[in-house]
Amino acid sequence: MTTSFSTQTGVILFAHGSRDPLWRLPIDAVALQMTQRWPGLAVECAFLELTAPDLPSTVEALMMQGKTHVRIVPMFLGVGRHAREDLPQLVTGLIAAYPQVQFELLPAIGEHPAMTRLMAEIATGLPSST
């Protein structure tokens, strides 16, 4: 599968955050895998609370790299208040603050059918039949 991204596109993996610095390692690993698989793609991590950087700072960093299209991927398994209310509010504020940037807010990663299938495979320890 080949995917092409505009050089103007940046991706933000958005997660909750934690006081434990080791908590962010899986999110960082996803970002690293993305940059290894798609060299040249700007991928950053941002956090709602307790971990830096926050979303506005990360958007500003991407803008400094010349990015005008920002995909925000909520790295949440479930859609609780943060994904349903807090994140859309943050994005609304970013849209107002940076009208020159196109923001694309994706559904929470846990809602994606491929993620559901992968979690089922991991839980069973059995390979996919498809």
N, CA, C and O atoms as a printed pandas DataFrame, in Angstrom:
     atom_number atom_name residue_name chain_id  residue_number  x_coord  y_coord  z_coord
0              1         N          MET        A               1    0.845   -1.180    0.000
1              2        CA          MET        A               1    0.000    0.000    0.000
2              3         C          MET        A               1    0.884    1.236    0.000
3              4         O          MET        A               1    1.739    1.380    0.874
4              5         N          THR        A               2    0.700    2.110   -0.941
5              6        CA          THR        A               2    1.466    3.343   -0.983
6              7         C          THR        A               2    0.552    4.504   -0.667
7              8         O          THR        A               2   -0.566    4.603   -1.172
8              9         N          THR        A               3    1.050    5.364    0.165
9             10        CA          THR        A               3    0.316    6.556    0.539
10            11         C          THR        A               3    1.219    7.737    0.268
11            12         O          THR        A               3    2.390    7.719    0.647
12            13         N          SER        A               4    0.700    8.757   -0.377
13            14        CA          SER        A               4    1.502    9.948   -0.592
14            15         C          SER        A               4    0.930   11.080    0.245
15            16         O          SER        A               4   -0.283   11.239    0.378
16            17         N          PHE        A               5    1.830   11.845    0.794
17            18        CA          PHE        A               5    1.448   12.988    1.593
18            19         C          PHE        A               5    2.035   14.225    0.942
19            20         O          PHE        A               5    3.141   14.191    0.403
20            21         N          SER        A               6    1.314   15.280    0.994
21            22        CA          SER        A               6    1.833   16.547    0.525
22            23         C          SER        A               6    2.962   16.977    1.455
23            24         O          SER        A               6    2.949   16.669    2.647
24            25         N          THR        A               7    3.922   17.681    0.907
25            26        CA          THR        A               7    4.993   18.210    1.758
26            27         C          THR        A               7    4.459   19.269    2.715
27            28         O          THR        A               7    5.152   19.688    3.641
28            29         N          GLN        A               8    3.229   19.694    2.483
29            30        CA          GLN        A               8    2.597   20.683    3.356
30            31         C          GLN        A               8    1.870   20.041    4.532
31            32         O          GLN        A               8    1.352   20.747    5.397
32            33         N          THR        A               9    1.825   18.706    4.573
33            34        CA          THR        A               9    1.056   17.988    5.597
34            35         C          THR        A               9    1.926   17.598    6.778
35            36         O          THR        A               9    3.052   17.125    6.621
36            37         N          GLY        A              10    1.378   17.808    7.955
37            38        CA          GLY        A              10    1.977   17.328    9.190
38            39         C          GLY        A              10    0.943   16.509    9.940
39            40         O          GLY        A              10   -0.250   16.811    9.893
40            41         N          VAL        A              11    1.399   15.473   10.632
41            42        CA          VAL        A              11    0.507   14.607   11.400
42            43         C          VAL        A              11    0.843   14.753   12.872
43            44         O          VAL        A              11    2.008   14.703   13.268
44            45         N          ILE        A              12   -0.196   14.933   13.676
45            46        CA          ILE        A              12   -0.025   15.002   15.127
46            47         C          ILE        A              12   -0.733   13.809   15.747
47            48         O          ILE        A              12   -1.937   13.626   15.574
48            49         N          LEU        A              13    0.029   13.005   16.470
49            50        CA          LEU        A              13   -0.548   11.922   17.261
50            51         C          LEU        A              13   -0.880   12.524   18.618
51            52         O          LEU        A              13    0.013   12.892   19.382
52            53         N          PHE        A              14   -2.173   12.620   18.908
53            54        CA          PHE        A              14   -2.642   13.313   20.111
54            55         C          PHE        A              14   -3.084   12.305   21.163
55            56         O          PHE        A              14   -3.963   11.479   20.915
56            57         N          ALA        A              15   -2.469   12.379   22.338
57            58        CA          ALA        A              15   -2.784   11.453   23.419
58            59         C          ALA        A              15   -3.052   12.216   24.710
59            60         O          ALA        A              15   -2.860   13.429   24.781
60            61         N          HIS        A              16   -3.496   11.491   25.720
61            62        CA          HIS        A              16   -3.880   12.110   26.976
62            63         C          HIS        A              16   -2.698   12.708   27.715
63            64         O          HIS        A              16   -2.700   13.898   28.030
64            65         N          GLY        A              17   -1.692   11.899   27.994
65            66        CA          GLY        A              17   -0.555   12.339   28.789
66            67         C          GLY        A              17   -0.582   11.691   30.164
67            68         O          GLY        A              17   -1.611   11.177   30.603
68            69         N          SER        A              18    0.565   11.721   30.836
69            70        CA          SER        A              18    0.696   11.089   32.148
70            71         C          SER        A              18    1.884   11.695   32.878
71            72         O          SER        A              18    2.794   12.237   32.250
72            73         N          ARG        A              19    1.876   11.604   34.190
73            74        CA          ARG        A              19    3.038   12.031   34.976
74            75         C          ARG        A              19    4.208   11.064   34.786
75            76         O          ARG        A              19    5.363   11.447   34.972
76            77         N          ASP        A              20    3.917    9.824   34.419
77            78        CA          ASP        A              20    4.943    8.808   34.216
78            79         C          ASP        A              20    5.593    9.025   32.853
79            80         O          ASP        A              20    4.914    8.892   31.835
80            81         N          PRO        A              21    6.872    9.351   32.797
81            82        CA          PRO        A              21    7.507    9.617   31.504
82            83         C          PRO        A              21    7.551    8.398   30.584
83            84         O          PRO        A              21    7.675    8.560   29.370
84            85         N          LEU        A              22    7.456    7.200   31.121
85            86        CA          LEU        A              22    7.462    6.000   30.285
86            87         C          LEU        A              22    6.139    5.789   29.566
87            88         O          LEU        A              22    6.074    5.036   28.594
88            89         N          TRP        A              23    5.084    6.446   30.033
89            90        CA          TRP        A              23    3.756    6.279   29.455
90            91         C          TRP        A              23    3.742    6.636   27.975
91            92         O          TRP        A              23    3.027    6.005   27.196
92            93         N          ARG        A              24    4.509    7.623   27.583
93            94        CA          ARG        A              24    4.461    8.119   26.208
94            95         C          ARG        A              24    5.237    7.265   25.216
95            96         O          ARG        A              24    5.142    7.495   24.010
96            97         N          LEU        A              25    6.000    6.290   25.687
97            98        CA          LEU        A              25    6.838    5.497   24.793
98            99         C          LEU        A              25    6.079    4.835   23.638
99           100         O          LEU        A              25    6.578    4.858   22.513
100          101         N          PRO        A              26    4.891    4.244   23.860
101          102        CA          PRO        A              26    4.174    3.655   22.714
102          103         C          PRO        A              26    3.755    4.694   21.665
103          104         O          PRO        A              26    3.757    4.399   20.470
104          105         N          ILE        A              27    3.404    5.887   22.098
105          106        CA          ILE        A              27    3.014    6.941   21.150
106          107         C          ILE        A              27    4.243    7.371   20.348
107          108         O          ILE        A              27    4.172    7.541   19.130
108          109         N          ASP        A              28    5.365    7.543   21.038
109          110        CA          ASP        A              28    6.608    7.889   20.349
110          111         C          ASP        A              28    7.008    6.791   19.367
111          112         O          ASP        A              28    7.529    7.082   18.290
112          113         N          ALA        A              29    6.767    5.534   19.732
113          114        CA          ALA        A              29    7.110    4.412   18.845
114          115         C          ALA        A              29    6.276    4.447   17.565
115          116         O          ALA        A              29    6.780    4.137   16.486
116          117         N          VAL        A              30    5.009    4.821   17.684
117          118        CA          VAL        A              30    4.160    4.950   16.488
118          119         C          VAL        A              30    4.708    6.067   15.593
119          120         O          VAL        A              30    4.802    5.906   14.376
120          121         N          ALA        A              31    5.064    7.183   16.200
121          122        CA          ALA        A              31    5.614    8.301   15.418
122          123         C          ALA        A              31    6.906    7.876   14.712
123          124         O          ALA        A              31    7.105    8.198   13.541
124          125         N          LEU        A              32    7.763    7.171   15.403
125          126        CA          LEU        A              32    9.013    6.714   14.806
126          127         C          LEU        A              32    8.746    5.757   13.646
127          128         O          LEU        A              32    9.369    5.862   12.589
128          129         N          GLN        A              33    7.821    4.831   13.850
129          130        CA          GLN        A              33    7.495    3.886   12.786
130          131         C          GLN        A              33    6.952    4.611   11.554
131          132         O          GLN        A              33    7.263    4.244   10.421
132          133         N          MET        A              34    6.140    5.642   11.785
133          134        CA          MET        A              34    5.602    6.418   10.668
134          135         C          MET        A              34    6.706    7.120    9.889
135          136         O          MET        A              34    6.708    7.105    8.659
136          137         N          THR        A              35    7.649    7.736   10.610
137          138        CA          THR        A              35    8.715    8.460    9.907
138          139         C          THR        A              35    9.670    7.504    9.205
139          140         O          THR        A              35   10.260    7.855    8.184
140          141         N          GLN        A              36    9.826    6.309    9.741
141          142        CA          GLN        A              36   10.666    5.317    9.062
142          143         C          GLN        A              36    9.973    4.784    7.808
143          144         O          GLN        A              36   10.611    4.555    6.781
144          145         N          ARG        A              37    8.679    4.596    7.909
145          146        CA          ARG        A              37    7.931    4.035    6.778
146          147         C          ARG        A              37    7.679    5.071    5.682
147          148         O          ARG        A              37    7.679    4.747    4.494
148          149         N          TRP        A              38    7.465    6.313    6.096
149          150        CA          TRP        A              38    7.211    7.397    5.146
150          151         C          TRP        A              38    8.204    8.528    5.394
151          152         O          TRP        A              38    7.858    9.537    6.009
152          153         N          PRO        A              39    9.440    8.360    4.917
153          154        CA          PRO        A              39   10.444    9.411    5.112
154          155         C          PRO        A              39    9.942   10.739    4.547
155          156         O          PRO        A              39    9.320   10.787    3.486
156          157         N          GLY        A              40   10.216   11.776    5.254
157          158        CA          GLY        A              40    9.780   13.094    4.805
158          159         C          GLY        A              40    8.449   13.523    5.396
159          160         O          GLY        A              40    8.104   14.704    5.351
160          161         N          LEU        A              41    7.692   12.571    5.953
161          162        CA          LEU        A              41    6.426   12.930    6.585
162          163         C          LEU        A              41    6.717   13.536    7.952
163          164         O          LEU        A              41    7.430   12.947    8.765
164          165         N          ALA        A              42    6.166   14.701    8.192
165          166        CA          ALA        A              42    6.339   15.359    9.491
166          167         C          ALA        A              42    5.340   14.764   10.477
167          168         O          ALA        A              42    4.130   14.917   10.307
168          169         N          VAL        A              43    5.836   14.095   11.496
169          170        CA          VAL        A              43    5.001   13.470   12.517
170          171         C          VAL        A              43    5.452   13.972   13.880
171          172         O          VAL        A              43    6.638   13.939   14.209
172          173         N          GLU        A              44    4.495   14.434   14.657
173          174        CA          GLU        A              44    4.781   14.932   16.002
174          175         C          GLU        A              44    3.771   14.332   16.978
175          176         O          GLU        A              44    2.690   13.894   16.585
176          177         N          CYS        A              45    4.139   14.321   18.237
177          178        CA          CYS        A              45    3.229   13.893   19.298
178          179         C          CYS        A              45    2.821   15.118   20.103
179          180         O          CYS        A              45    3.617   16.038   20.295
180          181         N          ALA        A              46    1.576   15.126   20.572
181          182        CA          ALA        A              46    1.085   16.196   21.433
182          183         C          ALA        A              46    0.187   15.565   22.478
183          184         O          ALA        A              46   -0.354   14.477   22.282
184          185         N          PHE        A              47    0.038   16.272   23.600
185          186        CA          PHE        A              47   -0.673   15.694   24.734
186          187         C          PHE        A              47   -1.647   16.700   25.343
187          188         O          PHE        A              47   -1.419   17.910   25.343
188          189         N          LEU        A              48   -2.733   16.149   25.856
189          190        CA          LEU        A              48   -3.778   16.975   26.462
190          191         C          LEU        A              48   -3.305   17.578   27.776
191          192         O          LEU        A              48   -3.506   18.766   28.029
192          193         N          GLU        A              49   -2.680   16.762   28.604
193          194        CA          GLU        A              49   -2.253   17.252   29.917
194          195         C          GLU        A              49   -1.132   16.372   30.460
195          196         O          GLU        A              49   -0.938   15.244   30.007
196          197         N          LEU        A              50   -0.406   16.896   31.423
197          198        CA          LEU        A              50    0.605   16.176   32.201
198          199         C          LEU        A              50    1.867   15.809   31.423
199          200         O          LEU        A              50    2.845   15.379   32.034
200          201         N          THR        A              51    1.880   15.962   30.120
201          202        CA          THR        A              51    3.034   15.632   29.286
202          203         C          THR        A              51    3.186   16.731   28.236
203          204         O          THR        A              51    2.200   17.218   27.683
204          205         N          ALA        A              52    4.408   17.103   27.977
205          206        CA          ALA        A              52    4.682   18.105   26.945
206          207         C          ALA        A              52    5.137   17.388   25.672
207          208         O          ALA        A              52    5.714   16.302   25.726
208          209         N          PRO        A              53    4.867   18.013   24.538
209          210        CA          PRO        A              53    4.261   19.316   24.300
210          211         C          PRO        A              53    2.740   19.225   24.208
211          212         O          PRO        A              53    2.174   18.150   24.014
212          213         N          ASP        A              54    2.101   20.373   24.350
213          214        CA          ASP        A              54    0.652   20.418   24.183
214          215         C          ASP        A              54    0.315   20.620   22.700
215          216         O          ASP        A              54    1.201   20.829   21.871
216          217         N          LEU        A              55   -0.964   20.554   22.392
217          218        CA          LEU        A              55   -1.406   20.629   20.996
218          219         C          LEU        A              55   -1.079   21.973   20.342
219          220         O          LEU        A              55   -0.527   21.982   19.242
220          221         N          PRO        A              56   -1.397   23.104   20.973
221          222        CA          PRO        A              56   -1.076   24.377   20.317
222          223         C          PRO        A              56    0.420   24.542   20.022
223          224         O          PRO        A              56    0.784   25.044   18.958
224          225         N          SER        A              57    1.279   24.132   20.939
225          226        CA          SER        A              57    2.724   24.238   20.713
226          227         C          SER        A              57    3.161   23.370   19.542
227          228         O          SER        A              57    4.023   23.765   18.757
228          229         N          THR        A              58    2.569   22.196   19.426
229          230        CA          THR        A              58    2.922   21.279   18.349
230          231         C          THR        A              58    2.456   21.814   17.003
231          232         O          THR        A              58    3.170   21.702   16.007
232          233         N          VAL        A              59    1.262   22.395   16.971
233          234        CA          VAL        A              59    0.772   23.023   15.732
234          235         C          VAL        A              59    1.718   24.146   15.324
235          236         O          VAL        A              59    2.071   24.260   14.150
236          237         N          GLU        A              60    2.129   24.970   16.270
237          238        CA          GLU        A              60    3.042   26.068   15.959
238          239         C          GLU        A              60    4.373   25.546   15.422
239          240         O          GLU        A              60    4.938   26.130   14.497
240          241         N          ALA        A              61    4.878   24.450   15.993
241          242        CA          ALA        A              61    6.131   23.855   15.510
242          243         C          ALA        A              61    5.983   23.374   14.067
243          244         O          ALA        A              61    6.893   23.549   13.257
244          245         N          LEU        A              62    4.843   22.772   13.749
245          246        CA          LEU        A              62    4.605   22.329   12.367
246          247         C          LEU        A              62    4.476   23.517   11.421
247          248         O          LEU        A              62    4.953   23.473   10.286
248          249         N          MET        A              63    3.834   24.571   11.893
249          250        CA          MET        A              63    3.714   25.772   11.065
250          251         C          MET        A              63    5.094   26.367   10.778
251          252         O          MET        A              63    5.336   26.878    9.684
252          253         N          MET        A              64    5.987   26.301   11.747
253          254        CA          MET        A              64    7.359   26.807   11.554
254          255         C          MET        A              64    8.097   25.984   10.495
255          256         O          MET        A              64    9.054   26.462    9.885
256          257         N          GLN        A              65    7.647   24.745   10.283
257          258        CA          GLN        A              65    8.221   23.890    9.231
258          259         C          GLN        A              65    7.528   24.112    7.885
259          260         O          GLN        A              65    7.854   23.449    6.900
260          261         N          GLY        A              66    6.572   25.045    7.846
261          262        CA          GLY        A              66    5.875   25.349    6.606
262          263         C          GLY        A              66    4.654   24.486    6.345
263          264         O          GLY        A              66    4.151   24.457    5.222
264          265         N          LYS        A              67    4.169   23.785    7.355
265          266        CA          LYS        A              67    3.008   22.911    7.163
266          267         C          LYS        A              67    1.731   23.750    7.191
267          268         O          LYS        A              67    1.542   24.596    8.064
268          269         N          THR        A              68    0.864   23.494    6.218
269          270        CA          THR        A              68   -0.409   24.216    6.135
270          271         C          THR        A              68   -1.611   23.275    6.243
271          272         O          THR        A              68   -2.757   23.723    6.229
272          273         N          HIS        A              69   -1.348   21.987    6.349
273          274        CA          HIS        A              69   -2.393   20.977    6.525
274          275         C          HIS        A              69   -1.962   20.108    7.705
275          276         O          HIS        A              69   -0.904   19.481    7.671
276          277         N          VAL        A              70   -2.785   20.079    8.738
277          278        CA          VAL        A              70   -2.441   19.331    9.948
278          279         C          VAL        A              70   -3.512   18.283   10.218
279          280         O          VAL        A              70   -4.678   18.608   10.442
280          281         N          ARG        A              71   -3.095   17.016   10.191
281          282        CA          ARG        A              71   -3.977   15.886   10.542
282          283         C          ARG        A              71   -3.768   15.583   12.018
283          284         O          ARG        A              71   -2.643   15.335   12.452
284          285         N          ILE        A              72   -4.833   15.602   12.778
285          286        CA          ILE        A              72   -4.752   15.302   14.204
286          287         C          ILE        A              72   -5.403   13.942   14.426
287          288         O          ILE        A              72   -6.586   13.748   14.146
288          289         N          VAL        A              73   -4.602   13.004   14.937
289          290        CA          VAL        A              73   -5.055   11.630   15.146
290          291         C          VAL        A              73   -5.171   11.378   16.644
291          292         O          VAL        A              73   -4.152   11.252   17.322
292          293         N          PRO        A              74   -6.394   11.301   17.178
293          294        CA          PRO        A              74   -6.567   11.011   18.595
294          295         C          PRO        A              74   -6.164    9.558   18.891
295          296         O          PRO        A              74   -6.770    8.620   18.374
296          297         N          MET        A              75   -5.155    9.392   19.712
297          298        CA          MET        A              75   -4.642    8.064   20.038
298          299         C          MET        A              75   -5.378    7.514   21.267
299          300         O          MET        A              75   -4.763    7.107   22.252
300          301         N          PHE        A              76   -6.696    7.517   21.178
301          302        CA          PHE        A              76   -7.569    7.028   22.243
302          303         C          PHE        A              76   -8.251    5.749   21.779
303          304         O          PHE        A              76   -8.708    5.661   20.639
304          305         N          LEU        A              77   -8.319    4.757   22.663
305          306        CA          LEU        A              77   -9.043    3.531   22.316
306          307         C          LEU        A              77  -10.546    3.748   22.396
307          308         O          LEU        A              77  -11.298    3.252   21.557
308          309         N          GLY        A              78  -10.974    4.480   23.397
309          310        CA          GLY        A              78  -12.394    4.759   23.559
310          311         C          GLY        A              78  -12.666    6.238   23.377
311          312         O          GLY        A              78  -11.755    7.064   23.449
312          313         N          VAL        A              79  -13.916    6.563   23.142
313          314        CA          VAL        A              79  -14.299    7.952   22.934
314          315         C          VAL        A              79  -14.998    8.453   24.192
315          316         O          VAL        A              79  -16.219    8.371   24.329
316          317         N          GLY        A              80  -14.190    8.969   25.095
317          318        CA          GLY        A              80  -14.718    9.576   26.309
318          319         C          GLY        A              80  -14.807   11.074   26.135
319          320         O          GLY        A              80  -14.777   11.593   25.019
320          321         N          ARG        A              81  -14.916   11.751   27.245
321          322        CA          ARG        A              81  -15.075   13.201   27.241
322          323         C          ARG        A              81  -13.922   13.910   26.528
323          324         O          ARG        A              81  -14.144   14.883   25.808
324          325         N          HIS        A              82  -12.699   13.429   26.724
325          326        CA          HIS        A              82  -11.556   14.105   26.095
326          327         C          HIS        A              82  -11.660   14.089   24.572
327          328         O          HIS        A              82  -11.457   15.117   23.925
328          329         N          ALA        A              83  -11.973   12.942   24.006
329          330        CA          ALA        A              83  -12.082   12.836   22.541
330          331         C          ALA        A              83  -13.365   13.471   22.021
331          332         O          ALA        A              83  -13.393   14.014   20.917
332          333         N          ARG        A              84  -14.421   13.401   22.818
333          334        CA          ARG        A              84  -15.727   13.884   22.371
334          335         C          ARG        A              84  -15.887   15.397   22.564
335          336         O          ARG        A              84  -16.542   16.058   21.758
336          337         N          GLU        A              85  -15.287   15.946   23.635
337          338        CA          GLU        A              85  -15.511   17.367   23.951
338          339         C          GLU        A              85  -14.227   18.199   23.965
339          340         O          GLU        A              85  -14.137   19.224   23.289
340          341         N          ASP        A              86  -13.234   17.749   24.742
341          342        CA          ASP        A              86  -12.035   18.567   24.940
342          343         C          ASP        A              86  -11.255   18.783   23.645
343          344         O          ASP        A              86  -10.898   19.914   23.316
344          345         N          LEU        A              87  -10.993   17.716   22.918
345          346        CA          LEU        A              87  -10.210   17.840   21.691
346          347         C          LEU        A              87  -10.921   18.687   20.633
347          348         O          LEU        A              87  -10.293   19.581   20.065
348          349         N          PRO        A              88  -12.205   18.445   20.343
349          350        CA          PRO        A              88  -12.865   19.327   19.366
350          351         C          PRO        A              88  -12.832   20.802   19.774
351          352         O          PRO        A              88  -12.714   21.678   18.918
352          353         N          GLN        A              89  -12.936   21.079   21.075
353          354        CA          GLN        A              89  -12.842   22.472   21.550
354          355         C          GLN        A              89  -11.454   23.048   21.263
355          356         O          GLN        A              89  -11.328   24.188   20.816
356          357         N          LEU        A              90  -10.423   22.255   21.522
357          358        CA          LEU        A              90   -9.059   22.699   21.225
358          359         C          LEU        A              90   -8.889   22.984   19.733
359          360         O          LEU        A              90   -8.294   23.991   19.349
360          361         N          VAL        A              91   -9.412   22.096   18.906
361          362        CA          VAL        A              91   -9.275   22.267   17.458
362          363         C          VAL        A              91  -10.053   23.491   16.984
363          364         O          VAL        A              91   -9.578   24.216   16.109
364          365         N          THR        A              92  -11.220   23.733   17.535
365          366        CA          THR        A              92  -11.988   24.931   17.187
366          367         C          THR        A              92  -11.182   26.191   17.490
367          368         O          THR        A              92  -11.172   27.138   16.704
368          369         N          GLY        A              93  -10.510   26.189   18.634
369          370        CA          GLY        A              93   -9.648   27.320   18.978
370          371         C          GLY        A              93   -8.482   27.473   18.019
371          372         O          GLY        A              93   -8.111   28.590   17.660
372          373         N          LEU        A              94   -7.903   26.353   17.603
373          374        CA          LEU        A              94   -6.788   26.395   16.651
374          375         C          LEU        A              94   -7.241   26.911   15.287
375          376         O          LEU        A              94   -6.525   27.677   14.642
376          377         N          ILE        A              95   -8.423   26.495   14.851
377          378        CA          ILE        A              95   -8.971   26.959   13.572
378          379         C          ILE        A              95   -9.146   28.474   13.600
379          380         O          ILE        A              95   -8.831   29.164   12.629
380          381         N          ALA        A              96   -9.649   28.982   14.719
381          382        CA          ALA        A              96   -9.843   30.430   14.854
382          383         C          ALA        A              96   -8.502   31.164   14.896
383          384         O          ALA        A              96   -8.362   32.242   14.317
384          385         N          ALA        A              97   -7.525   30.583   15.576
385          386        CA          ALA        A              97   -6.220   31.232   15.736
386          387         C          ALA        A              97   -5.373   31.169   14.466
387          388         O          ALA        A              97   -4.579   32.072   14.200
388          389         N          TYR        A              98   -5.545   30.098   13.682
389          390        CA          TYR        A              98   -4.703   29.878   12.503
390          391         C          TYR        A              98   -5.571   29.573   11.277
391          392         O          TYR        A              98   -5.595   28.434   10.809
392          393         N          PRO        A              99   -6.275   30.567   10.760
393          394        CA          PRO        A              99   -7.164   30.319    9.616
394          395         C          PRO        A              99   -6.419   29.903    8.347
395          396         O          PRO        A              99   -7.029   29.373    7.418
396          397         N          GLN        A             100   -5.128   30.133    8.304
397          398        CA          GLN        A             100   -4.334   29.756    7.131
398          399         C          GLN        A             100   -3.988   28.272    7.109
399          400         O          GLN        A             100   -3.449   27.777    6.120
400          401         N          VAL        A             101   -4.294   27.558    8.191
401          402        CA          VAL        A             101   -3.987   26.135    8.292
402          403         C          VAL        A             101   -5.270   25.327    8.137
403          404         O          VAL        A             101   -6.303   25.668    8.714
404          405         N          GLN        A             102   -5.197   24.271    7.364
405          406        CA          GLN        A             102   -6.319   23.336    7.240
406          407         C          GLN        A             102   -6.133   22.249    8.298
407          408         O          GLN        A             102   -5.142   21.519    8.283
408          409         N          PHE        A             103   -7.079   22.153    9.200
409          410        CA          PHE        A             103   -7.029   21.136   10.247
410          411         C          PHE        A             103   -7.956   19.984    9.879
411          412         O          PHE        A             103   -9.082   20.197    9.431
412          413         N          GLU        A             104   -7.478   18.784   10.070
413          414        CA          GLU        A             104   -8.243   17.575    9.807
414          415         C          GLU        A             104   -8.218   16.740   11.088
415          416         O          GLU        A             104   -7.180   16.194   11.460
416          417         N          LEU        A             105   -9.358   16.646   11.752
417          418        CA          LEU        A             105   -9.465   15.880   12.996
418          419         C          LEU        A             105  -10.047   14.515   12.660
419          420         O          LEU        A             105  -11.194   14.406   12.227
420          421         N          LEU        A             106   -9.255   13.488   12.863
421          422        CA          LEU        A             106   -9.688   12.119   12.563
422          423         C          LEU        A             106  -10.439   11.530   13.754
423          424         O          LEU        A             106  -10.316   12.041   14.867
424          425         N          PRO        A             107  -11.213   10.468   13.544
425          426        CA          PRO        A             107  -11.844    9.762   14.672
426          427         C          PRO        A             107  -10.767    9.118   15.546
427          428         O          PRO        A             107   -9.637    8.906   15.106
428          429         N          ALA        A             108  -11.132    8.815   16.774
429          430        CA          ALA        A             108  -10.209    8.145   17.691
430          431         C          ALA        A             108   -9.719    6.846   17.070
431          432         O          ALA        A             108  -10.486    6.122   16.435
432          433         N          ILE        A             109   -8.445    6.557   17.256
433          434        CA          ILE        A             109   -7.814    5.387   16.646
434          435         C          ILE        A             109   -8.531    4.090   17.032
435          436         O          ILE        A             109   -8.575    3.148   16.241
436          437         N          GLY        A             110   -9.085    4.040   18.231
437          438        CA          GLY        A             110   -9.782    2.842   18.689
438          439         C          GLY        A             110  -11.069    2.560   17.944
439          440         O          GLY        A             110  -11.600    1.453   18.028
440          441         N          GLU        A             111  -11.581    3.540   17.216
441          442        CA          GLU        A             111  -12.805    3.355   16.439
442          443         C          GLU        A             111  -12.543    2.769   15.054
443          444         O          GLU        A             111  -13.483    2.388   14.356
444          445         N          HIS        A             112  -11.292    2.694   14.658
445          446        CA          HIS        A             112  -10.972    2.218   13.318
446          447         C          HIS        A             112  -11.117    0.697   13.264
447          448         O          HIS        A             112  -10.581   -0.003   14.123
448          449         N          PRO        A             113  -11.839    0.175   12.260
449          450        CA          PRO        A             113  -12.031   -1.276   12.162
450          451         C          PRO        A             113  -10.725   -2.066   12.131
451          452         O          PRO        A             113  -10.667   -3.174   12.665
452          453         N          ALA        A             114   -9.681   -1.518   11.518
453          454        CA          ALA        A             114   -8.400   -2.228   11.475
454          455         C          ALA        A             114   -7.816   -2.377   12.877
455          456         O          ALA        A             114   -7.195   -3.394   13.187
456          457         N          MET        A             115   -8.013   -1.370   13.722
457          458        CA          MET        A             115   -7.518   -1.444   15.097
458          459         C          MET        A             115   -8.297   -2.493   15.883
459          460         O          MET        A             115   -7.716   -3.242   16.669
460          461         N          THR        A             116   -9.594   -2.545   15.677
461          462        CA          THR        A             116  -10.413   -3.552   16.347
462          463         C          THR        A             116   -9.958   -4.955   15.959
463          464         O          THR        A             116   -9.812   -5.826   16.816
464          465         N          ARG        A             117   -9.735   -5.168   14.657
465          466        CA          ARG        A             117   -9.249   -6.474   14.190
466          467         C          ARG        A             117   -7.888   -6.815   14.779
467          468         O          ARG        A             117   -7.664   -7.946   15.212
468          469         N          LEU        A             118   -6.984   -5.855   14.799
469          470        CA          LEU        A             118   -5.655   -6.092   15.327
470          471         C          LEU        A             118   -5.701   -6.430   16.819
471          472         O          LEU        A             118   -5.007   -7.340   17.273
472          473         N          MET        A             119   -6.508   -5.709   17.570
473          474        CA          MET        A             119   -6.622   -6.001   19.004
474          475         C          MET        A             119   -7.205   -7.388   19.232
475          476         O          MET        A             119   -6.784   -8.090   20.151
476          477         N          ALA        A             120   -8.171   -7.794   18.407
477          478        CA          ALA        A             120   -8.743   -9.138   18.524
478          479         C          ALA        A             120   -7.683  -10.196   18.232
479          480         O          ALA        A             120   -7.598  -11.205   18.931
480          481         N          GLU        A             121   -6.872   -9.961   17.192
481          482        CA          GLU        A             121   -5.800  -10.905   16.874
482          483         C          GLU        A             121   -4.800  -11.007   18.013
483          484         O          GLU        A             121   -4.389  -12.106   18.387
484          485         N          ILE        A             122   -4.410   -9.874   18.561
485          486        CA          ILE        A             122   -3.455   -9.875   19.672
486          487         C          ILE        A             122   -4.039  -10.614   20.865
487          488         O          ILE        A             122   -3.342  -11.394   21.514
488          489         N          ALA        A             123   -5.308  -10.376   21.159
489          490        CA          ALA        A             123   -5.945  -10.992   22.316
490          491         C          ALA        A             123   -6.041  -12.502   22.181
491          492         O          ALA        A             123   -5.892  -13.225   23.165
492          493         N          THR        A             124   -6.289  -12.983   20.969
493          494        CA          THR        A             124   -6.414  -14.438   20.768
494          495         C          THR        A             124   -5.069  -15.114   20.579
495          496         O          THR        A             124   -4.910  -16.302   20.860
496          497         N          GLY        A             125   -4.104  -14.344   20.100
497          498        CA          GLY        A             125   -2.819  -14.938   19.761
498          499         C          GLY        A             125   -2.842  -15.687   18.443
499          500         O          GLY        A             125   -1.881  -16.367   18.083
500          501         N          LEU        A             126   -3.960  -15.553   17.721
501          502        CA          LEU        A             126   -4.120  -16.260   16.447
502          503         C          LEU        A             126   -3.998  -15.291   15.292
503          504         O          LEU        A             126   -4.439  -14.147   15.398
504          505         N          PRO        A             127   -3.408  -15.723   14.192
505          506        CA          PRO        A             127   -3.317  -14.829   13.026
506          507         C          PRO        A             127   -4.682  -14.614   12.384
507          508         O          PRO        A             127   -5.607  -15.407   12.556
508          509         N          SER        A             128   -4.775  -13.540   11.656
509          510        CA          SER        A             128   -6.008  -13.225   10.950
510          511         C          SER        A             128   -6.256  -14.239    9.856
511          512         O          SER        A             128   -5.316  -14.720    9.222
512          513         N          SER        A             129   -7.530  -14.571    9.629
513          514        CA          SER        A             129   -7.891  -15.497    8.549
514          515         C          SER        A             129   -8.078  -14.737    7.235
515          516         O          SER        A             129   -8.295  -15.352    6.191
516          517         N          THR        A             130   -7.995  -13.391    7.280
517          518        CA          THR        A             130   -8.142  -12.604    6.045
518          519         C          THR        A             130   -6.832  -12.145    5.523
519          520         O          THR        A             130   -6.779  -11.473    4.493
